[in-house]
């Protein structure tokens, strides 16, 4: 019987070629592979039903894919300044047929307007492994964006290494902090007390801190 679908190069269906091309854009992070499931567990628990979520610094897109796989009721908007990361996030979503994940957009968290205002309010803002590998102004921008764009009761979720009371929680975090600052003096492991102070000034109260593997924390704020 003759096949009735259009062919591309190499006699493959065009739709299959398109999907394989999309999957070729996927990037993979060893750290994301280690932590995506535990992050998904926390996010799946704290995000409300049918939540509309914006992610700042989506990276490879593996976190979004894991969270939305665990919570298919979510609507997810990934963002990143890096074009390869945006393409990877879209490719991971396509590979898993996660249509709930929108195409990733370019977004600088330091901007006073993010270009997503017409989609507000969001129910959640997720920011994993970002604020320690970016200037402090990025953390401030994420917090300000959460105040502007989250609905009352919406959640801001940070994940990564943090100091507590000005002290590192483990020698490995201290070494990591030193490495980050040697690469860029504006980077570094942030002090949770400072993050909390800035968040509270923006109508975001600390709701929960969850100890995570490898001396990381999940830090959840709630919009007043």
N, C-alpha and C positions, 0 to 999 in steps of 0.2 A: 504494500500500500504506500502510495506517495505521501511524504510528509507535507503538511499544509501550512507550515510556519515559515516566515521569511528567513533566509540564510544570510549570514555574514561571511567574513573571511574564514577559510578553513571549514566551511559547511556547518558551522555552529549557528543555532538560532540567534538572531540579533539581540533578543532580550537577554539571552544567556551571556553573550559577549559583553553587553552593557553592565550586567551584574558583576562579572568577573573583573571588568575594568574598574568598577567602583571599589570592589574588595581589594584591588591592588593598592589603593590609596591608604589602606589601614596601617597605622603605626601601633606598635606594641611596647608597653612600658613594663619592665620587670616589677617595679614597685606597685604599679596599678594592678598587676596580676596577683600580687600578694595581698593587697588591701581592699580590692573592689568588693569582695563579698561581705566583709565586715562593715564597710561603709554602706553598702546596700541594705544590710540588716537594720542599721540605725536609721537611715533615711526612710526606709519602708515603714518603720514604726512611727516616726514623728510627723511625716507629711500627711495632711488631711486627705480624705477621699476626693478623688477627681481633681487633685491639686494642679494648678498651673505654676510651673517652676521655671526660673531662669538660672542658668549655670554660668558663673564667671570663671573663665580659664578652664575650658573643657579638656584641654590637653588632647590625648589620643582619642577620647570619647569612650573609653572602656568603663569609666565610672557611670556615665549616663546609661550605657547599654545594660550594665548590671542592675542599676536601680530600677529602670523601666521594665526590665525583664521580671524583677520581683514585684513591681507595682504597675501592671499594664494599664491601670486607670489614669495614670499621670499624663499630663501634657508637658513636654520638655523643650525648652529653648536653649541650646548650647551656644556659648560665645567664646571667642578667643581672638587675640590680635594676630596670631600666627596662621598663615594660610594653609600650611601643611596640616596643622592640627585641626582646623575646620574641616578640611577634606577627609581626614581620618575619622573624625566624629561622624560625619555623614556616611562614610563607608561602613563603619561598624554597625550603624543603625540599619543600613540597607542590607547588610549581610544577615542580620537577624530579623528582617522584615518588621522593624520597630517603627511603624509609621507615626507613632505618638511623639517621636523625636523629630523636631523641625530641622531644616537645614541650618547649620551653624552660621552665625553672623560675626562680623568684626565688631569688637566693642572695647573701648578703653574705659576702665572703671573710674579713672580720674576725671572723666568729663562730667560737666554739670548736667548734661542731657545725654541719655544713652541711645536715643533713637527707637526705643521700644515703648515709649510712654502711652501710645495708643492701645497697647495690649494690657495695660494695667487695670486693676491691681493683680499682682502675683500673689500666690499663696505661699511660695517658698523661694528662697535664694540660696543656692548651693555654691560653695567655693572651697574646693579641695586642693591642697598642696600648691597654694598660690602666694599667700601674703609673705612667706619667708623668702621667696625667690623673686621679689619685686620690691620697689621702693615702698616705704611706709605710707606714702601718699596713695598707693593702690588700696591698702587696707582701709584707709580713711574714706576713699571713694566708694568701696564696697559697702561700708557701713552707711554712708550718706545715701547711697542708692537704695539700700534696704528700707531706710526711713521713708524715702519718696515713693517707692514703688510697691512695697508690701501692703496688703490689707491689714487692718487691725487683727491681731492674732496670728498673722503670718510669721513664718520662721526663717531665720538666717542661720545657715549651717556652715561653720568653718571646720575643716579637718586639716590636721598637720601637727608638727611639733610645736610646743609652746614652752616658754619659761613660766614658772609660777612663783609669785613673790620675788621676782627678779633673779631667781636661781634656775639653772637647768635641772630637769628632772632625771637626767641620766648622763653619764660621761659621754656616751655616744652622741647625744644631742649637743653637748658642748663642742665636741670635735666637729660635728656637722655645721654648727654655727660659725666656728672659726673658718671652716672651708668656704662657706657661703660668703663671708665678709672678705676673704682673700680674693674672691672672684669679682665681687662688686661691693664696695663699702656700704651701699644703700640697702643691701640685702641683709638677712639675718633672722634667726628664730625670734619671734615676737613674744613679749611678756603678756600673758593672759590678763593681768591686772590692767595694763594699759589699754588692751583691746576692749575689756569690759567697761572701762571708764569712758572711752570714746563712744561705745555703743549706747550706754545709759544716757549720755548727753544727746543722743539722737532717738530717744524714745524706744530703745530696745533693751529689754530686761533679760538678764541671764536666766535661762530656764533649766539648763542641764549641762553637765560636763561628763563625758563618758570616756573612761580609760580605754585605749585601743592598743592593739599589738605594736611592738617595736617603739614604745615610748611616745606614741602619738596620742592626740586627743580629738574627740568630736566635741565641739563647742556649739551649743544651740541657744540662740537668742530668740525672743518673741517680741513682735511689734506691738506696742501699746495701742 
